[in-house]
Amino acid sequence: MSSIVPGPKKKLEEDITAARVGGKPLDASDLNASAPRQEKLTGLDDWPESLRTAVEAEHVRVTALDTNRRKTADRAVANVTESLDVLLAEIADRLGKPRLFGKSSPTAEPTPEATAQAAELLGIPAADLDTPPGRGDHRTALRTLKQLRAQLKDLESTPDHDRLTRLATFTINLAVALEATPGTTPALAPPALSRYTQAIPTPLWNTPFPEKLTTWQSTNPTP
């Protein structure tokens, strides 16, 4: 007795069903034969999970935009905003607790070169680092982080890909810089957030994603 091979439509239905119950996730090209297969990012295995998730989600979205698949990009927005929200919450937690019981948290001092590289990634002039932010600057930064998280909710309900690209690039820049230079959150986050609220162009905003990734990797945001 000859076996019956399911047709393409039946096979796709089976694959979708399998994906819904936890099987292998579908690639965009599985749903649309003309869609390019999503390239898997490499070199992120040692990154903090929240940062890696955000970069991977943003990669899916911008790849869809670059290949004129607007509906796919719109569907990817929720994953991007959710992962960015996690990063902003982590940054707010660090900024809100720069000291523990009045004592500095025990963290290794980053080298001047690493701090300079992190500041460059955030677009902060070296001269701005000479004056440490005050308590008022920290409070303002925390309010800004709260506002950015609210913006993410708006962008999820009404996608604006240009705005989301800028916010995603800024958030990942900030997370990468802070991961690469532990202990610099109180010094780097306030001026970076202040520049963002002043609409000063975000470094890497208009840079193609592969170049962004190369820059982020060269900053070495490993735990």
C-alpha positions as CSV (number, residue, x, y, z in Angstrom):
1,M,0.0,0.0,0.0
2,S,1.5,3.4,-1.0
3,S,1.7,6.1,1.6
4,I,-0.1,9.4,1.0
5,V,2.1,12.4,1.2
6,P,0.2,15.5,2.5
7,G,0.0,18.4,0.0
8,P,1.7,21.7,0.7
9,K,-1.3,23.3,2.3
10,K,-1.9,20.3,4.6
11,K,1.8,20.2,5.5
12,L,1.7,23.9,6.5
13,E,-1.4,23.4,8.6
14,E,0.4,20.5,10.4
15,D,3.5,22.7,11.0
16,I,1.4,25.5,12.4
17,T,-0.4,23.1,14.7
18,A,3.0,21.7,15.9
19,A,4.4,25.2,16.5
20,R,1.4,26.2,18.6
21,V,1.9,23.3,21.0
22,G,5.6,24.0,21.5
23,G,7.2,22.5,18.4
24,K,9.8,24.1,16.2
25,P,8.9,27.8,15.7
26,L,7.9,28.7,12.2
27,D,10.2,30.9,10.0
28,A,8.6,33.6,8.0
29,S,9.6,31.7,4.8
30,D,7.4,28.8,6.0
31,L,4.4,31.0,5.7
32,N,5.4,32.9,2.6
33,A,7.7,31.1,0.1
34,S,8.9,34.4,-1.3
35,A,10.0,35.7,2.2
36,P,13.7,35.4,3.0
37,R,14.6,33.0,5.7
38,Q,15.3,34.7,9.0
39,E,19.1,34.6,9.7
40,K,20.0,33.4,13.1
41,L,22.2,35.8,15.1
42,T,25.4,34.4,16.5
43,G,27.9,35.5,19.1
44,L,25.2,36.4,21.7
45,D,25.4,33.2,23.8
46,D,27.2,34.9,26.7
47,W,25.1,38.0,26.7
48,P,22.6,38.6,29.6
49,E,19.3,37.0,28.6
50,S,17.2,40.2,28.7
51,L,19.6,42.0,26.4
52,R,20.0,39.1,24.0
53,T,16.2,38.7,23.7
54,A,15.8,42.4,22.9
55,V,18.4,42.3,20.2
56,E,17.0,39.2,18.6
57,A,13.4,40.7,18.7
58,E,14.6,43.9,17.1
59,H,16.5,41.9,14.5
60,V,13.3,40.1,13.4
61,R,11.4,43.5,13.2
62,V,13.9,45.4,11.2
63,T,14.6,42.5,8.9
64,A,10.9,42.4,8.0
65,L,10.9,46.1,7.4
66,D,14.0,45.9,5.2
67,T,12.3,43.2,3.1
68,N,9.0,45.1,2.7
69,R,7.0,42.8,4.9
70,R,5.1,45.4,6.9
71,K,2.6,43.0,8.4
72,T,5.3,40.7,9.7
73,A,7.1,43.8,11.2
74,D,3.8,44.9,12.8
75,R,3.4,41.4,14.4
76,A,7.0,41.6,15.7
77,V,6.3,44.9,17.6
78,A,4.9,43.2,20.7
79,N,8.0,41.1,21.2
80,V,10.2,44.2,20.8
81,T,8.3,46.4,23.1
82,E,8.0,43.7,25.8
83,S,11.8,43.0,25.7
84,L,12.6,46.7,25.7
85,D,10.3,47.2,28.7
86,V,12.3,44.5,30.6
87,L,15.6,46.3,29.8
88,L,14.2,49.7,30.9
89,A,12.9,48.2,34.2
90,E,16.3,46.7,34.9
91,I,18.0,50.0,34.2
92,A,15.5,51.8,36.5
93,D,16.2,49.2,39.3
94,R,19.9,49.8,39.0
95,L,19.5,53.6,39.0
96,G,17.1,53.6,41.9
97,K,19.4,51.6,44.1
98,P,22.9,53.0,43.5
99,R,23.8,52.4,47.2
100,L,22.9,49.7,49.6
101,F,22.4,50.8,53.3
102,G,24.5,53.9,52.6
103,K,27.5,51.9,51.2
104,S,28.6,51.6,47.7
105,S,27.8,48.3,46.1
106,P,30.9,46.2,45.6
107,T,31.6,46.4,41.8
108,A,34.8,46.4,39.9
109,E,35.8,49.8,38.6
110,P,35.7,49.9,34.8
111,T,38.8,51.1,33.0
112,P,38.9,54.7,31.7
113,E,39.0,53.2,28.2
114,A,35.9,51.1,28.7
115,T,34.0,54.1,30.3
116,A,35.0,56.3,27.3
117,Q,33.8,53.6,24.9
118,A,30.5,53.4,26.7
119,A,30.1,57.1,26.7
120,E,30.8,57.3,23.0
121,L,28.2,54.6,22.3
122,L,25.7,56.8,24.2
123,G,26.8,60.0,22.5
124,I,27.9,61.6,25.8
125,P,30.7,64.1,25.4
126,A,33.7,63.3,27.6
127,A,33.4,66.7,29.3
128,D,29.9,65.8,30.6
129,L,31.4,63.0,32.6
130,D,33.6,65.3,34.6
131,T,30.6,66.5,36.7
132,P,28.8,63.6,38.4
133,P,25.0,63.8,38.2
134,G,23.2,64.9,41.4
135,R,20.2,63.4,43.2
136,G,17.9,65.6,41.1
137,D,19.3,64.2,38.0
138,H,18.7,60.6,39.2
139,R,15.1,61.4,40.0
140,T,14.6,63.0,36.5
141,A,16.2,59.9,34.9
142,L,13.8,57.6,36.8
143,R,10.9,59.7,35.6
144,T,12.2,59.5,32.0
145,L,12.5,55.8,32.2
146,K,8.9,55.5,33.4
147,Q,7.8,57.7,30.5
148,L,9.7,55.6,28.0
149,R,8.0,52.5,29.3
150,A,4.7,54.2,28.7
151,Q,5.7,55.1,25.2
152,L,6.3,51.4,24.5
153,K,2.7,50.6,25.4
154,D,1.6,53.2,22.9
155,L,3.9,51.9,20.2
156,E,2.6,48.4,20.8
157,S,-1.0,49.4,20.2
158,T,-0.2,51.8,17.4
159,P,3.1,50.8,15.7
160,D,5.3,53.7,14.5
161,H,8.4,51.9,13.3
162,D,10.6,54.9,12.9
163,R,9.9,56.0,16.5
164,L,10.4,52.4,17.7
165,T,13.7,52.1,15.9
166,R,15.0,55.1,17.7
167,L,13.8,54.0,21.1
168,A,15.0,50.4,20.6
169,T,18.4,51.6,19.4
170,F,18.7,54.0,22.4
171,T,17.6,51.4,24.9
172,I,19.9,48.7,23.6
173,N,22.8,51.2,23.4
174,L,22.2,52.1,27.1
175,A,21.9,48.5,28.2
176,V,25.0,47.4,26.3
177,A,27.0,50.4,27.7
178,L,25.9,49.7,31.3
179,E,26.6,45.9,31.0
180,A,30.1,46.6,29.6
181,T,30.9,49.0,32.5
182,P,29.4,47.7,35.7
183,G,28.9,50.4,38.3
184,T,28.6,53.3,35.9
185,T,24.7,53.4,35.8
186,P,24.5,56.5,38.1
187,A,27.1,58.3,35.9
188,L,26.0,57.3,32.4
189,A,22.2,56.8,32.6
190,P,21.1,60.3,33.6
191,P,23.0,62.2,30.9
192,A,22.1,59.6,28.2
193,L,18.4,59.9,29.1
194,S,18.6,63.7,29.2
195,R,20.0,63.8,25.7
196,Y,17.3,61.4,24.5
197,T,14.5,63.6,25.9
198,Q,16.1,66.7,24.2
199,A,15.7,64.8,20.9
200,I,19.5,64.8,20.3
201,P,20.1,62.2,17.6
202,T,20.6,58.7,19.0
203,P,23.9,57.1,18.0
204,L,23.5,54.3,15.5
205,W,19.8,55.2,15.0
206,N,20.1,55.3,11.1
207,T,22.8,52.7,11.0
208,P,22.0,49.3,9.3
209,F,21.3,46.6,11.8
210,P,24.4,44.5,11.0
211,E,26.6,47.5,11.8
212,K,24.7,48.1,15.0
213,L,25.3,44.5,16.1
214,T,29.0,44.8,15.3
215,T,29.2,47.9,17.5
216,W,27.3,46.3,20.3
217,Q,29.5,43.2,20.2
218,S,32.7,45.2,20.2
219,T,31.5,46.9,23.4
220,N,31.5,43.5,25.0
221,P,28.3,43.4,27.1
222,T,29.1,40.1,28.8
223,P,28.1,39.3,32.4
